[in-house]
């Protein structure tokens, strides 16, 4: 009977480890996806900021030239 209980406990531990690993893998993939989306958004923000900076420089130059 003890051998059967140990086998059952071992199987439960194996199942727990497998579920834990599967959950960690799921979280890892989810975080990779979120990081990718944030990197895309950051790229867009950087492009907009760069464009805005150019516009501000042009506006400043125009104001200096025609004041």
N, C-alpha and C positions, 0 to 999 in steps of 0.2 A: 504494500500500500504506500509506503514512504517513497519508493521509487516512482510510482505513478504520480504522486503529489509533486515530486521534484521535477518530473518531466513536464507536468502541467504548468508549474511555476516558470520553468525555463522557456516554455512556449509563450507564456504571457509576457515575459521579459523581452523575448525576441519580437513579438508583435508591437510592444511599446517602443522599442528601439526603431523598428521599421516605420511606425507612424511618426515618430519624432523626426526621423531623417526625412521623410516625405514632406512633413510640415516645414522643416528648415529649407528644403529645396524649393517648395512653393513660395515661401517668403523671399528667398534669394532671387528667384525669377521675377517676382512682383516688384522688388526693389530695383532690379536692373531695368525693368520696363519704365518705372517711374523716373529713374535717373535719366534714361534716354529721352523721355518726354520733357524733363526739365532742361536738359542740354539743348534741345530744339528751341524751347521757349527763350532760353538765355541767348542763343544765337540771334533770334529775331530781335530781342531787346537791344543787343549790342549793335545790330545793323541800324535800328531806329535811332539809337543814341548817336551813332557816327553820322548819320544823315542829318540829324538835328544840329549837331555840332558844326557841320559844313554850312548849313543854312544860317546859323547864328554868325559865323565868320563872314559870310557873304553880306549879311545884313549890316554888320558892324563896318565892313569895308565900304559898303554903299553909303552909309551914314557919314563916314569920315570924308568920303570923296565929295559929297554934295552938301556939306554943311557950311 
